[in-house]
Amino acid sequence: MAKDEKAPEGDAPKKKGGKKKLIIIIVAAVLLLGGGGGGAFMLLKGGSSEAEAAPEPEPGAVVSLDPVTINLADSHYLKVGIALQATATAHEEPDGSKALNLAIDQYTNVEVAELQTAEGRAKLKEELTEKIKEAYHEEVMAIYYTTFVTQ
């Protein structure tokens, strides 16, 4: 066929680079999906946080606080005593007044049934520990129950 002649209508000109375009699209899709999957994994995992990178503090002095009696729901009572585990880098022994106040706030009006299960006590203790750590600017690393009686 000469340059000036037109191809018959049934013969469509061949597309050039059709396979190349398809390969590029597939590679781009795989990269996007892989990157999105990796990003989702990091978000769900929590990424690398400072808490994972920071080493556990060295334990320091333990300060036992006198037990307090707290009003629970439905005319029940909780007598709880706690001890504060300070870090070795704490500037001074922690004053227990903040911790006792937080314990009273944490346990007031709680159902006695929640305190009678190990899961319920552990959950409330974990929440109280986080509040105490924050209140003492991370100079307290843990709390321990020295007395825990419900009535």
Secondary structure, 3 states (H helix, E strand, C coil): CCCCCCCCCCCCCCCCCHHHHHHHHHHHHHHHHHHHHHHHHHHHHCCCCHHHHCCCCCEEEEEECCCEEEECHHHCEEEEEEEEEEECCCCCCCCCHHHHHHHHHHHCCCCHHHHCCHHHHHHHHHHHHHHHHHHCCCCEEEEEEEEEEEC
